[in-house]
């Protein structure tokens, strides 16, 4: 049974994602990769990309999200180098804050 490199070398895969995340600042606050299988059972990585509110004006979101996808696909090479199909989800900092309020002490 074939196990993709992203699964067997997860720390190295996450380090490659982190390097790309740093290069995408100030637009990108963080990129969270989650390894798993897509809806047909193929090995996949689901990227949750958090965009900075100040660096992503609404009229630029499509352009910036396309640049982020391109950068990840070119620099990390999830399919070619790591054997996983990439899927992307984007959320702004403010949207994330609304969906995940701070815990009460």
ABEGO torsion letter per residue (X at the ends): XBBBAAAABAAAAAAAAAAAAAAAOAABABBBBBBBBBAAGBBBBBBBBBBBAAABBAAAAAAAAAAAAAAAAAAAGAAAAAGBBBBBBBBBAAAAAAABBBBBX
